[in-house]
Structure formats: C-alpha cells, structure tokens
C-alpha cells in the first residue's frame, strides 16, 4: 500500500498526515456542537481543543519514543518524523487529559464535564486515525491465512493491502477502527440517558476502548513492551479497573444529582 497520496517536487503528501488532520477536524466539529448544546463559549472550546491536540500529539510521540528508544538513540532527529508513524494513543490521552485538567482549573470549569463532551470526538478520531496505520503498513497483526480473513468478511482492499512479502496479516488497525466506531454509537446512546452523571461518559469511554484494545493488542506484532508484558495491555487493564470503580461510585449519587444533561451556567472570561 502506497503511503503517499501525491508529491510536488520533493514534497510528499501522505495518507497518515491527511487522515490525522481529518480526525482532528471531525473531532473538533463534534465537540463544538456538543459544547454549544451545553452552553460553553466556542472560543473557550477552540482554545482548549487546540492546546489539547498539540500537547496530546507531543505526548503520544514521547510515549512511543520512550518505549522504542533503542530505535531512535542513534538518530535522534528521526524523533520529529511523525509522518512516518509512531504515535501511542495512551500517551496522547494522558497528555491531552492533563492539558484539559490544567485549562479547566484555570477557568474554573469542571474537567470531567469537558472530557465527557469530548469522548465521542476522541473515539471517532481514533477510528479515522487508525487508517493511517494501514497506509503506512504498520500496526498490523500476526500472520494468518487468506481463508481466515475472507471468513471474517474483511474487504478485499484491506486483505491485499496487508499481503506483505508473500504473507497475509491480521488487520488489527481495522479491528480497532470498527471497535471505536461501534463505541461512538454506544456513547451517543448513553448520552441520551437523562440520569447520566457527570464523569460517567468518560468512564464508559475508558472501559470500552480499554476492553477492545486489550484483546486486539494480543494480535499485534509491534507492541510496546515493558519487560515481557505489552504496555498497552497493562495500561488497558489499569484504566478499565479505575473507570469501572469510578462509574459505580458516580452511580451512587442521587437520581437528579450532578446530571450530565444540565447546561453550563458559569461565565467564562478570557
């Protein structure tokens, strides 16, 4: 699969970069739409989204580089070549969350109300962004057979795209993209529940993504490792357990207390 869409002179436009940009645009549109419904100023959301994305990308890259330092230590400048791939979603989520928490603290806005509103955007962005891995020929799974892939009713373009050096591989990027898209539907449905508490959508997102990522990660051949363990699986277990307990604690609040559906009534001054 050719990672380059087209080139002008020596400048190349790659699928990976375009798909990430598309994911960011789609995520921003959905977040602004939800924020408007909850009476948050568009300027506040734009600034928060901008810095969260920038710092989130930096965090995603740093996270990946730390666990692959042996690859980059001989050529540190290659750390900046993010168009070649190498972003770890858990690093992006961590740095993105810290940015949101800092920004919300500064303007006295509830952090988990913002993360609740952002869950659909993040999960849709992940679903779109995973296709960048496909065009880069990365983040695929273990070797398998043509019959197995056809039995899963995987589109032929994906099957042929992962036919590498005479072997077929599991399209783990595709599995995760579908899981994220299904998660978007789950979150949209959950958002309609009128007794949903602030923070519970964030918990659902973390549980949903962590559950799927744990099993999909077991098929991958390029997992970040810590000792003999896959880092993504360890983090997924930790996040799932934390989110599950947090969800149960939030559920113990009274029926009409701290509802997600309540509009923002706090003035935000820049």
C-alpha positions as a Markdown table, in Angstrom:
| # | Residue | x | y | z |
|---|---|---|---|---|
| 1 | Unk | 0.0 | 0.0 | 0.0 |
| 2 | Unk | 1.5 | 3.4 | -1.1 |
| 3 | Unk | 1.6 | 5.8 | 1.9 |
| 4 | Unk | 1.9 | 8.8 | -0.4 |
| 5 | Unk | -1.1 | 10.4 | -1.9 |
| 6 | Unk | 0.8 | 12.6 | -4.3 |
| 7 | Unk | 4.1 | 14.5 | -4.4 |
| 8 | Unk | 5.0 | 18.0 | -5.6 |
| 9 | Unk | 8.7 | 18.2 | -6.3 |
| 10 | Unk | 10.3 | 16.7 | -3.3 |
| 11 | Unk | 7.3 | 17.4 | -1.0 |
| 12 | Unk | 5.1 | 14.4 | -0.3 |
| 13 | Unk | 1.5 | 14.4 | 1.0 |
| 14 | Unk | 1.0 | 11.2 | 3.0 |
| 15 | Unk | -2.2 | 9.4 | 3.9 |
| 16 | Unk | -1.1 | 9.3 | 7.5 |
| 17 | Unk | -1.0 | 13.0 | 7.9 |
| 18 | Unk | -4.2 | 13.7 | 6.0 |
| 19 | Unk | -6.2 | 11.1 | 8.0 |
| 20 | Unk | -4.9 | 12.5 | 11.3 |
| 21 | Unk | -5.9 | 16.0 | 10.1 |
| 22 | Unk | -9.4 | 14.7 | 9.1 |
| 23 | Unk | -9.7 | 13.0 | 12.5 |
| 24 | Unk | -8.9 | 16.3 | 14.2 |
| 25 | Unk | -11.4 | 18.3 | 12.1 |
| 26 | Unk | -14.2 | 15.8 | 12.7 |
| 27 | Unk | -13.4 | 15.7 | 16.4 |
| 28 | Unk | -13.5 | 19.5 | 16.7 |
| 29 | Unk | -16.8 | 19.8 | 14.8 |
| 30 | Unk | -18.5 | 17.2 | 17.1 |
| 31 | Unk | -17.0 | 18.8 | 20.3 |
| 32 | Unk | -18.1 | 22.3 | 19.3 |
| 33 | Unk | -21.6 | 21.0 | 18.5 |
| 34 | Unk | -21.9 | 19.3 | 21.9 |
| 35 | Unk | -20.4 | 22.2 | 23.7 |
| 36 | Unk | -22.9 | 24.6 | 22.2 |
| 37 | Unk | -25.7 | 22.4 | 23.4 |
| 38 | Unk | -24.3 | 22.7 | 26.9 |
| 39 | Unk | -23.8 | 26.5 | 26.7 |
| 40 | Unk | -20.0 | 26.6 | 26.6 |
| 41 | Unk | -18.4 | 29.5 | 24.6 |
| 42 | Unk | -17.0 | 28.5 | 21.3 |
| 43 | Unk | -13.7 | 30.4 | 21.9 |
| 44 | Unk | -13.1 | 28.5 | 25.1 |
| 45 | Unk | -13.6 | 25.2 | 23.4 |
| 46 | Unk | -11.4 | 26.2 | 20.4 |
| 47 | Unk | -8.5 | 27.2 | 22.7 |
| 48 | Unk | -8.9 | 24.1 | 24.9 |
| 49 | Unk | -9.1 | 21.8 | 21.8 |
| 50 | Unk | -6.1 | 23.4 | 20.1 |
| 51 | Unk | -3.8 | 23.0 | 23.1 |
| 52 | Unk | -5.1 | 19.6 | 24.0 |
| 53 | Unk | -4.4 | 18.3 | 20.4 |
| 54 | Unk | -1.0 | 19.9 | 20.2 |
| 55 | Unk | 0.2 | 18.7 | 23.6 |
| 56 | Unk | -1.6 | 15.4 | 23.1 |
| 57 | Unk | 0.4 | 14.7 | 19.9 |
| 58 | Unk | 3.6 | 15.6 | 21.7 |
| 59 | Unk | 2.7 | 13.2 | 24.5 |
| 60 | Unk | 1.8 | 10.4 | 22.0 |
| 61 | Unk | 5.1 | 10.8 | 20.3 |
| 62 | Unk | 7.1 | 10.9 | 23.5 |
| 63 | Unk | 5.4 | 7.9 | 24.9 |
| 64 | Unk | 6.2 | 5.9 | 21.7 |
| 65 | Unk | 9.8 | 7.1 | 21.6 |
| 66 | Unk | 10.5 | 6.2 | 25.3 |
| 67 | Unk | 9.4 | 2.6 | 24.7 |
| 68 | Unk | 11.4 | 2.5 | 21.4 |
| 69 | Unk | 14.5 | 4.4 | 22.5 |
| 70 | Unk | 16.8 | 1.8 | 21.0 |
| 71 | Unk | 15.5 | 2.7 | 17.6 |
| 72 | Unk | 16.0 | 6.5 | 18.0 |
| 73 | Unk | 19.1 | 6.8 | 20.1 |
| 74 | Unk | 21.4 | 6.5 | 17.0 |
| 75 | Unk | 19.3 | 9.0 | 15.0 |
| 76 | Unk | 17.6 | 11.5 | 17.4 |
| 77 | Unk | 16.4 | 13.7 | 14.6 |
| 78 | Unk | 14.1 | 10.9 | 13.4 |
| 79 | Unk | 12.0 | 11.6 | 16.5 |
| 80 | Unk | 10.5 | 14.5 | 14.7 |
| 81 | Unk | 9.4 | 12.5 | 11.7 |
| 82 | Unk | 5.9 | 11.8 | 12.9 |
| 83 | Unk | 4.6 | 11.5 | 9.4 |
| 84 | Unk | 6.3 | 8.1 | 9.3 |
| 85 | Unk | 4.1 | 6.9 | 12.1 |
| 86 | Unk | 4.9 | 6.2 | 15.7 |
| 87 | Unk | 2.2 | 7.8 | 17.9 |
| 88 | Unk | 0.9 | 6.0 | 21.0 |
| 89 | Unk | -2.7 | 6.7 | 21.9 |
| 90 | Unk | -2.2 | 6.2 | 25.6 |
| 91 | Unk | 0.5 | 8.9 | 25.7 |
| 92 | Unk | -1.9 | 11.2 | 23.8 |
| 93 | Unk | -4.7 | 10.5 | 26.1 |
| 94 | Unk | -2.6 | 11.2 | 29.2 |
| 95 | Unk | -1.1 | 14.4 | 28.0 |
| 96 | Unk | -4.4 | 15.5 | 26.5 |
| 97 | Unk | -6.2 | 14.9 | 29.8 |
| 98 | Unk | -3.5 | 16.8 | 31.8 |
| 99 | Unk | -3.9 | 19.7 | 29.4 |
| 100 | Unk | -7.7 | 19.7 | 29.8 |
| 101 | Unk | -7.4 | 19.5 | 33.6 |
| 102 | Unk | -5.0 | 22.4 | 33.7 |
| 103 | Unk | -7.1 | 24.5 | 31.3 |
| 104 | Unk | -10.3 | 23.8 | 33.2 |
| 105 | Unk | -8.7 | 24.6 | 36.5 |
| 106 | Unk | -7.5 | 27.9 | 35.2 |
| 107 | Unk | -11.1 | 28.9 | 34.1 |
| 108 | Unk | -12.9 | 27.1 | 36.9 |
| 109 | Unk | -14.7 | 24.7 | 34.6 |
| 110 | Unk | -15.4 | 21.1 | 35.5 |
| 111 | Unk | -12.8 | 18.9 | 34.0 |
| 112 | Unk | -14.9 | 15.8 | 33.7 |
| 113 | Unk | -17.8 | 17.6 | 32.1 |
| 114 | Unk | -15.4 | 18.6 | 29.3 |
| 115 | Unk | -13.9 | 15.1 | 29.0 |
| 116 | Unk | -17.5 | 13.7 | 28.8 |
| 117 | Unk | -18.3 | 16.0 | 25.9 |
| 118 | Unk | -15.0 | 15.1 | 24.2 |
| 119 | Unk | -15.4 | 11.3 | 24.4 |
| 120 | Unk | -17.3 | 10.9 | 21.1 |
| 121 | Unk | -14.8 | 13.2 | 19.3 |
| 122 | Unk | -11.8 | 11.3 | 20.7 |
| 123 | Unk | -13.2 | 7.8 | 19.8 |
| 124 | Unk | -14.2 | 8.9 | 16.3 |
| 125 | Unk | -10.8 | 10.5 | 15.8 |
| 126 | Unk | -9.2 | 7.2 | 16.8 |
| 127 | Unk | -11.4 | 5.3 | 14.3 |
| 128 | Unk | -10.3 | 7.6 | 11.5 |
| 129 | Unk | -6.7 | 7.8 | 12.5 |
| 130 | Unk | -6.2 | 4.1 | 12.6 |
| 131 | Unk | -6.5 | 4.0 | 8.8 |
| 132 | Unk | -3.2 | 6.0 | 8.7 |
| 133 | Unk | -1.6 | 2.9 | 10.1 |
| 134 | Unk | -3.0 | 0.9 | 7.1 |
| 135 | Unk | -1.4 | 3.1 | 4.5 |
| 136 | Unk | 1.9 | 3.1 | 6.4 |
| 137 | Unk | 1.8 | -0.7 | 6.6 |
| 138 | Unk | 2.1 | -0.6 | 10.4 |
| 139 | Unk | 0.2 | -1.7 | 13.4 |
| 140 | Unk | -0.9 | -4.9 | 11.7 |
| 141 | Unk | -1.3 | -8.3 | 13.5 |
| 142 | Unk | 0.3 | -11.7 | 13.3 |
| 143 | Unk | 0.5 | -13.8 | 10.2 |
| 144 | Unk | -2.7 | -15.5 | 9.1 |
| 145 | Unk | -4.3 | -17.1 | 6.0 |
| 146 | Unk | -6.4 | -15.7 | 3.2 |
| 147 | Unk | -9.2 | -18.0 | 4.1 |
| 148 | Unk | -9.3 | -16.7 | 7.6 |
| 149 | Unk | -9.5 | -13.1 | 6.5 |
| 150 | Unk | -12.2 | -13.9 | 3.9 |
| 151 | Unk | -14.1 | -15.7 | 6.6 |
| 152 | Unk | -14.2 | -12.5 | 8.7 |
| 153 | Unk | -15.7 | -10.7 | 5.6 |
| 154 | Unk | -12.9 | -8.2 | 5.6 |
| 155 | Unk | -12.9 | -6.0 | 2.5 |
| 156 | Unk | -10.5 | -7.3 | -0.2 |
| 157 | Unk | -8.7 | -3.9 | -0.4 |
| 158 | Unk | -7.6 | -4.4 | 3.2 |
| 159 | Unk | -6.7 | -8.0 | 2.7 |
| 160 | Unk | -4.5 | -7.2 | -0.3 |
| 161 | Unk | -3.0 | -4.2 | 1.4 |
| 162 | Unk | -1.7 | -6.4 | 4.2 |
| 163 | Unk | -0.3 | -9.0 | 1.8 |
| 164 | Unk | 3.4 | -8.4 | 2.7 |
| 165 | Unk | 6.3 | -10.4 | 1.4 |
| 166 | Unk | 4.1 | -13.3 | 0.4 |
| 167 | Unk | 2.2 | -13.5 | 3.7 |
| 168 | Unk | -1.2 | -12.3 | 5.0 |
| 169 | Unk | -1.6 | -10.5 | 8.3 |
| 170 | Unk | -4.4 | -9.7 | 10.6 |
| 171 | Unk | -5.6 | -6.1 | 10.0 |
| 172 | Unk | -5.6 | -5.1 | 13.7 |
| 173 | Unk | -5.9 | -1.4 | 12.7 |
| 174 | Unk | -9.3 | -2.4 | 11.1 |
| 175 | Unk | -10.5 | -4.3 | 14.1 |
| 176 | Unk | -9.7 | -1.3 | 16.3 |
| 177 | Unk | -11.3 | 1.2 | 13.9 |
| 178 | Unk | -14.5 | -0.8 | 13.9 |
| 179 | Unk | -14.4 | -1.2 | 17.7 |
| 180 | Unk | -14.1 | 2.6 | 18.0 |
| 181 | Unk | -16.9 | 3.3 | 15.6 |
| 182 | Unk | -19.2 | 0.9 | 17.5 |
| 183 | Unk | -18.1 | 2.7 | 20.7 |
| 184 | Unk | -19.2 | 6.0 | 19.2 |
| 185 | Unk | -22.7 | 4.6 | 18.8 |
| 186 | Unk | -22.6 | 3.3 | 22.4 |
| 187 | Unk | -21.5 | 6.8 | 23.7 |
| 188 | Unk | -24.2 | 8.6 | 21.6 |
| 189 | Unk | -26.9 | 6.3 | 23.0 |
| 190 | Unk | -25.5 | 6.6 | 26.6 |
| 191 | Unk | -25.5 | 10.4 | 26.2 |
| 192 | Unk | -29.3 | 10.3 | 25.8 |
| 193 | Unk | -29.9 | 8.7 | 29.2 |
| 194 | Unk | -31.4 | 11.6 | 31.2 |
| 195 | Unk | -30.0 | 10.4 | 34.6 |
| 196 | Unk | -26.4 | 10.1 | 33.3 |
| 197 | Unk | -23.9 | 11.6 | 35.8 |
| 198 | Unk | -21.0 | 13.9 | 35.0 |
| 199 | Unk | -17.9 | 11.7 | 34.6 |
| 200 | Unk | -19.8 | 8.6 | 33.5 |
| 201 | Unk | -19.3 | 9.1 | 29.8 |
| 202 | Unk | -15.6 | 9.4 | 30.4 |
| 203 | Unk | -15.7 | 6.1 | 32.3 |
| 204 | Unk | -17.7 | 4.4 | 29.6 |
| 205 | Unk | -15.2 | 5.6 | 27.0 |
| 206 | Unk | -12.2 | 4.3 | 29.0 |
| 207 | Unk | -13.9 | 0.9 | 29.7 |
| 208 | Unk | -15.0 | 0.5 | 26.1 |
| 209 | Unk | -11.7 | 1.3 | 24.5 |
| 210 | Unk | -9.6 | -0.5 | 27.1 |
| 211 | Unk | -11.6 | -3.7 | 26.8 |
| 212 | Unk | -11.3 | -3.8 | 23.0 |
| 213 | Unk | -7.6 | -2.7 | 23.0 |
| 214 | Unk | -6.6 | -5.4 | 25.4 |
| 215 | Unk | -7.7 | -8.2 | 23.1 |
| 216 | Unk | -6.7 | -6.5 | 19.8 |
| 217 | Unk | -3.2 | -5.8 | 21.2 |
| 218 | Unk | -2.7 | -9.5 | 21.7 |
| 219 | Unk | -2.6 | -9.9 | 17.9 |
| 220 | Unk | -0.2 | -7.1 | 17.2 |
| 221 | Unk | 3.4 | -7.7 | 16.2 |
| 222 | Unk | 4.7 | -4.2 | 17.1 |
| 223 | Unk | 3.5 | -3.8 | 20.7 |
| 224 | Unk | 5.4 | -1.5 | 23.0 |
| 225 | Unk | 7.0 | -3.8 | 25.6 |
| 226 | Unk | 7.9 | -3.4 | 29.3 |
| 227 | Unk | 9.8 | -6.5 | 30.3 |
| 228 | Unk | 7.8 | -9.4 | 29.0 |
| 229 | Unk | 4.5 | -7.5 | 29.0 |
| 230 | Unk | 2.7 | -5.5 | 26.4 |
| 231 | Unk | 2.4 | -1.9 | 27.7 |
| 232 | Unk | -0.9 | -1.3 | 26.0 |
| 233 | Unk | -2.5 | -4.3 | 27.7 |
| 234 | Unk | -1.1 | -3.3 | 31.2 |
| 235 | Unk | -2.5 | 0.3 | 30.7 |
| 236 | Unk | -5.8 | -1.0 | 29.4 |
| 237 | Unk | -6.3 | -3.2 | 32.5 |
| 238 | Unk | -5.5 | -0.3 | 34.8 |
| 239 | Unk | -7.7 | 2.2 | 33.0 |
| 240 | Unk | -10.6 | -0.3 | 32.8 |
| 241 | Unk | -10.5 | -1.1 | 36.6 |
| 242 | Unk | -10.2 | 2.6 | 37.5 |
| 243 | Unk | -13.1 | 3.6 | 35.2 |
| 244 | Unk | -15.3 | 0.7 | 36.4 |
| 245 | Unk | -15.0 | 1.7 | 40.0 |
| 246 | Unk | -15.4 | 5.4 | 39.3 |
| 247 | Unk | -18.6 | 4.6 | 37.3 |
| 248 | Unk | -20.0 | 2.6 | 40.2 |
| 249 | Unk | -19.2 | 5.4 | 42.7 |
| 250 | Unk | -20.8 | 8.0 | 40.5 |
| 251 | Unk | -23.9 | 5.8 | 40.2 |
| 252 | Unk | -24.4 | 6.0 | 43.9 |
| 253 | Unk | -25.3 | 9.7 | 43.7 |
| 254 | Unk | -29.0 | 10.6 | 44.0 |
| 255 | Unk | -31.1 | 10.3 | 40.8 |
| 256 | Unk | -31.2 | 14.0 | 40.0 |
| 257 | Unk | -27.8 | 15.0 | 41.3 |
| 258 | Unk | -24.9 | 16.1 | 39.1 |
| 259 | Unk | -26.5 | 15.3 | 35.7 |
| 260 | Unk | -24.6 | 15.5 | 32.5 |
| 261 | Unk | -27.6 | 16.9 | 30.7 |
| 262 | Unk | -27.5 | 20.1 | 32.8 |
| 263 | Unk | -26.3 | 23.2 | 30.9 |
| 264 | Unk | -23.3 | 25.2 | 31.9 |
| 265 | Unk | -24.3 | 28.3 | 33.9 |
| 266 | Unk | -20.8 | 29.5 | 34.8 |
| 267 | Unk | -19.4 | 32.6 | 33.0 |
| 268 | Unk | -16.0 | 32.1 | 31.4 |
| 269 | Unk | -13.9 | 35.1 | 30.9 |
| 270 | Unk | -10.7 | 35.2 | 28.8 |
